[in-house]
Amino acid sequence: MSHPLYWPGRIFFYPVGNTPAICLTEELPPEHKADVLLLGCGDPRHILYTAYADASILNEPRKLDLTCCDYDAAVLARNTLLFTFLTDDAAEDRLSSIWNIFYHIMLDESSLSLLIEQCRKLVPLTESLDSWRQGPYAHVVTMCSSDTLSEIGRFWKLWLGTSNFNAKQAKRFKEKFQDGVKNMRKRYENNVVMTSMRSAGPVAPVTLFAVSEQFKRFWMTGVTDDRSTDTKLANNPNPTFAFSLFGDEFAVHYGTDPISGFHLAEALASSGLELSNTTASVIPQVVQAARQQFSTWCRAVIRRFQNSSASSASLMVRMYAGEALAFCQALRSVNTSAVHTPIFAAPWRQSVVQLDDTLYSPSVSSPAPTSFNVIETSNLLDHLGFQNLLPATIPLLFDSSSSTLYTEALLPAGDSPAQGILDHVCGELSTISLLLGVVPSAYISRFTTRSNTAETMMQSITTPFSTQYHERLAWKHVNFGHPSDDRHEPVSFSETPLARKLFDIYLRMFSDEDLSKRMAILSLDMPKAKRTIQSSGLIHYSRRSFALLLAHIKTKVHCDWNKVIDDLEALILEDRTLITGSNFYQEMACQLHLAGFSLPWFSPAHVRELRSQEDPPIFRAWSTVPEVVTVVLVVPRHVIAKVQADLSDAGTPILQCEIRASFKHNAFASISGSFGKLEVSGEGENKTAMVVEDRAGINGTSPLIVSFFVLSTTLIYTSCGTVGLAVRSTLGTAGLTQKLGLEMCLFKALLTDERHAHVLAKAPTTSSDMINWGHSLEPPKSDAERQGHPIHAEMDRSNTQVQSLTAHVDIVDPEGQASLSSGCAVTVERLSPNKAKLHIDQYEHVISFPFPVDAANAKLRIARKSKYVEVVAPMTLTLNVKGESNIAGNFRTAFDCGVPTLWSMHRVNLDRCPSFKLSRSRNAFDWFRPHVELTFSQRERASRARNTLPGSIPDTFVSLKDSLHCFFLSAAGLEGATQREFSLWNPEDDEFYAMILVTDIRLDIGSHTVVADSWIIPGSNDIRDKLKIAKVLSIKTDAYESEAWRHLLPLFIERCRTWKHKPNCEYLVHNTVPLYPGSGSDAKKVPWCSCGMGIGTEVLRERYGSVSAKYATRAAISPLFPVSYMEKVGLDVGDPAGPDPTRCVACGNGGISLSACARCKKAKYCSKDCQVKDWKTHKKNCVSM
C-alpha cells in the first residue's frame, strides 16, 4: 500500500455525513449521462439530493450510474438497506420510520420491527452474487465483488441477530451500547459544537447556539426532536449504529449529527429570527427541514426506481467495500488485465481485489464504468493525502471538458485554513497542476459561484481553537476547450530543472522528517504548538507514494526520464534536510523500480554478479534470484499484547519495518499487515505463503503478519542482519519510548530465522493470487504518434514554478513557408487567455496553451531556414491576484460533443431551488446583505475605495461585483422598494444592451448562496419599446464591464438550461460562446443563442406582455465570490492592501524561506527573479520604514 500503515487502535464509524449534500451532476450538461465514482462515499445524501436536484431535458431524467466505495462495509450495509426500503412497495408511507432507522441512535418498537423485517428479507440474498442478481433489488443496487456482498451481508446478519437475543444478552447489548454513547458524550460535555452550523450556509449565525443545543439533545436522547415524536418510546439501541469495522464496540464518531447533511437555510431564510434567544424556536425548524428534505429526496429516488427495470434503470448504484486507492488501481487495471486484480483490498487485509467478472470483464456487452465524468472524493484528502489521491483518481477521469474531480478538506493545514490546500499540493499550484494534468477551475477563473461564508464565520468565532475548515475544490483537465487534435499533447520539460522541482516536491511530501521543522514548534504559541504536535502523526506518504506520483507525471510530461531519475537520485543521496532520508533510500530505489523507472546501477545482471560475490545464505537455496522479493515477518501475539493498550492510547501510530545489519539501517513504510496464521510451503524461489486471516483483528489472539517489498540486492548486503517492526517516531509518539526504547522497536528477528522471517518471490495473500506491486501505465505517445504543436515549460531560476510556456510551430503550409522564407513579419495575436494566433503575412495558425499566458508580451524565435516559429509566452497564473481591466477571458466555455460546457460555474435546477421572502422586521437578523457583501475580497474592498480616485486603473471584477451587489440588494428590496426590472447600460456608447427581469430570488442551497431566477431580453430599441415595463433600474457599465457581461450572460443562461440546443444553434454556427466577442455593449449583436427564447415564459406573459415572453431566455444569476486560497475573505478588513507575510508577493509561493524588500520590509519574495518581476507594481506602494 502506498499509504503508511496506521495501528488500528482508534477507528471511528461514520454512519451519517458531516457536510451538506451536494448535487453530483452540477458540472455536467443535462444531455450527458452521469458516470459517478464516490470514494469514501459515506451516507447516500449526495445520491438522494442529486436524484432530486438533477436537471433534465424535457423532463427526461438523466441516467445516473453511481459507483460507491467505502472502507467500512457497515456504511454500505446501511446505504443498501435504505435503497431496498425505497424500492419496496408503499415506501412513501414508511419514510418516517425509515428516517428513524437511518438517523436515530435509539429506536421505537415500530421502527425496530421494520428494520428486522427488512433484514430477514435481505440476508438470504447474500448467499452468493447469483442469489443477489436473482433478487428483487439487483436492478437498482449491484455489488462490485463477492467480498462486498459477503461483508454487507455480515452486518445484516449481525443486525438480525439482535432480535434473537435472550433477555440476558439483550440487557448486556443495551448496556454496552449505552456505555459507548456515554463515552462519546464525554468528549464534548463542556464544549460548543458548531459543525452543523455550516449546513445553514448564509443563515449560519442564526443557528450558532441552536445547532450546539440540538447536537447535545440528540446525543442525550438518541433521537431528533421536531416536536412531532415521542422520545420516550425510543428505548431500543439501533443495531445499525452498534456494529462497524471496529466490531461490536460502539464507535460512532463523537461529532455525528443527523442534520449536518441537510440544507438548514431553507427553513430559516424567511424566518425573521433574531440573533438572540432563538434556540428554542430554531431547533424544531431545522430538524423539521432535515426530515422534510429527506422525505422529498427519497420520493425522487422512489420515482426513479418505479420506472426502472433490469434492462433500463435511470438510477443504478454499485457498492464496493474496500480502500479507495486500491479500488482505483483495480479499476484502472481492468482495462489492461483481468478483473481478478492482484491488489490488496485494504490496510489490515491480505485479501486481494476480485471484481465481479459479469460487470467488469472486457467481454461483457454492457460493462460497469471504469472511467467517470464525476469523481467525488469526500474529504479523503485529509486521510490519504493529496499526492496519493490525485495520481490514483486522475487516470479514471473521463477525457471530457465537463469531467470534474472533487476534493474536500476539513482539517486545517498550513498557516491558515484557507491557505491549507496549497500546502496539501506540496508545491506551487500552477506547476503542480501542469504536472498532474488537472487544475482547480476557480484558480484560473479567479471566482467561484459557491459560497464559503459559513466557514469564514465559524473560523472567526472559534479561532484559535478551530479544528475544521471545509474547503471544496473542483478540478478539471488542463486541456479544457482544446481542439481534439492536440488535447493529449504532453508538455515537455528540461530534465535538470524538472528533477529539481520533483526534489522540491519530495522534500515537501516528507517534511515530517525535517528536523528544523520539528524544532520550529518551540517558537509557536501554546494553542498552535498543541495542534502541531497532535497533527504530527498524520503522515500520508511513503516512498511508494512518491514513485507512483512520478509514474503519473511521466504520462503527462515528455522528457528524457532516465536523465531525470539520475539527477533526482543524486539530489536525494546528497540531501541532508531529511534526517531519515538515507534510511528510506533502499525503499525509494525499490519503489522506483516497481513503478517502471530504470536505475543505472540496478539490473538482473547486477543481482547475479553481487550474489556470486557475496554468496548470501538467505538465497543459497534459490536457483534464480529476482530483482525484487518480499520479506514477511510474523510477530508473536504475546509481544503485541504487552504494548497493545499503549499503542491504542497513542491514537493511530504508524508502523514501519526495518532491516538492520552492523551500521546499516534501512526503513520501509510501504508495508501490509494483518492478523492471522501464515501457512508456508516450498523452498527457495518456489517458497509460497498464504494468510488465514483472523477477522477479530486486534481483538483476536492471532499473531501479526507484516510484509514488504525490497530489492534483492538490499538483502544480499544485509542477509545476516535482522528484520523488525517498529513504531515511527513522531512528536505524538514520544511517550512510547519509555516502553519501547529509542529505536521504538516492537519486535525483531534474524532474517534467517524461519520461525518469524521469510523471504518470498511473491507476497502472501489469503488465496493463490499473487501480489504485483508493479505499476502498469499507458506509455506516453511517441513523437510519431503526437499531433499538434509541442509545448515546452520553462522553469524560473529557482525551479519554484513554471515561468513561461513555449509553443513550437512547424510551418508545413507551402504559402506559410514561402512567406517565412521571404522575410515577412511574424506576429502573435491574443485570442483568449490560453489561445493565440500566429500570423505570417496571410498564413495563420491557432496555438492552444494548457494554461493562461501573456501572448501580448510573448517573445518569438523565428527559424526561417528551418521553417518553424517558437512562441515564448509568460505564464500569467498566480496566487498574487491583482486588479485587471480585461476579464472577459475568465468566463470560459467549451464545446463537448456539440454541447456548451462551463468552466467555473456550476449548473442549477432553478425549479429545485426554494424561494424565500426576506423578513421586514427591524429586529430580524439581516443575513442577505452581509452575504452579498462577502463577494468582495479584502483587496477588492480596498480597491472599491481607490477606484473613486481620478486616474485609477479600473478593476473590472470589482465593477462587475458592484453591479451584482446593486442588482441583488435592489431585487431583494434592501435599497428601498423591491426592484425586479433592470437594464445593462453603457453610457459611453449610450447603449442599453440587455434587459433583466427577476421573477424570484431563490436559495442555491447546495452551494450556500442565492440565485436570481431571471429572464434576459435583448436590449435593442425595437424590443425595449414594446415591453410593458413602467420603471427600470439601469446599471451603468463601462466598456470593459460591458464586455465582461457579454461573456457572463450566456453562462448564466446555460447553467440553468432545460431545453436542447437546436441543430442550427448560433453557438455551433459561429463556433463561439458568447456570440460576437469583443462587441461589448452593441445591442444589435446579442451574445446568447436564440434556442431558449420564449421557452417557459408564461409567468412573464401575465406581467409584461407577449413581447417579453417571446424574446426572454431564463437565466440563473448569482453572486461571484473570491477564491479563498487566492485572496483574504471576510468583512474584517484590517490591512486589506497589505501583502500576506507568509507568501511571495509575486507568485504566491509559500511554505519556504522568503526575503523581505530591503526598503519597506513588508513585501516578501521567494527569489530575486520574483522581486525584479514585481518591482514595476511594488514601487508604487513601497514606502521606506
Buried (B, 14 or more C-beta within 10 A) or exposed (E): BBBBBBBBBBBBBBBBBBBBBBBBBBBBBBBBEBBBBBBBBBBBBBBBBBBBBBBEBEEEBBBBBBBBBBBBBBBBBBBBBBBBBBBBEEBEEBBBBBBBBBBBBBBBEEBBBBBBEBBEBBBEBBEEBEBBBEBEBBBBBBBBBBBBBBBBBBBBBBBBBBBEEEEEEBEEBBEBBBEBBEEBEEEBEEEBBBBBBBBBBBBBBBBBBBBBBBBBBBBEBBBBBBEEBEBEBBEBBBBBBBBBBBBBBBBBBBBBBBBBBBBBBBBBBBBBBBEEEBBEEBBBBBBBBBBBBBBBBBBBBBBBBEEBEEEEBBBBBBBBBBBBBBBBBBBBBBBEBBBBBBBBBBBBBBBBBBBBBBBBBEEEEEBBBBBBBBBBBBBBBBBBBBBBBBBBBBBBBBEBBBBBBBBBBBBBBBBBBBBBBBBBBBBBBBBBBBBBBBBBBBBBBBBBBBBBBBBBBBBEBBEEEBEBBBBBBBBBBBBBBBEEEBBBBBBBBBBBBBBBBBBBBBBBBBBBBBEEEBEEBEEEEEEEBBBBBEBBBBBBBBBBBBBBBBBBBBBBBBBEBEBBBBBBBEBBEEBEBBEBBBBBBBBBBBBBBBBBBEBEEBEEEBBEEBBEEEEBEBBEEBEEBBBBBBBBBBBEBEBBEEBBEBBBEBBBBBBBBBBBBEEEBBBBBBBBBBBBEBEBEEEBBEBBBBBEBBEEBBEBEBBBBBBBBBBBBBBBBBBEBBBBBBBBBBBBBEEBEEEBEEBBBBBBBBBBBEEBBBBBBBBBBBBEBBBBBEBEBEEBBEEEEBEBBBBBBBBBEBBBBBBBBBBBBBBEBEEBBBBBEEEBEBEBEBBBBBBBBBBBBEBEBBBBBBBBBBBEEBEEEBEBEEBBBBBBBBBBBBBBBEBBBBBBBBBBBBBBEEBBBBBBBBBBBBEBBBEBEBBEEEEBBEBBBBBBBBBBBBBBBBBBEEBEEEEEEBBBBBBBBBBBBBBBBBBBBBBEEBBBBBBBBBEEBEBBBBBBBBBBBBBBBBBBBBBBBBBBBBBBEEBBEBBEBEEBBEBBBBBBBBBBBBBBBBBBBBBBBBBBBEEEBBBBEEEBBBBBBEBBBBBEBBBBBBBBBBEBBEBBBEBBBEBBBBBBBBBBBBBBBBBBBBBBBBBEBEEBBBBBEBBBBBBBBBBBEBBBBEEBEBBBBBBEBBBEBBBEBBEEEBEEE
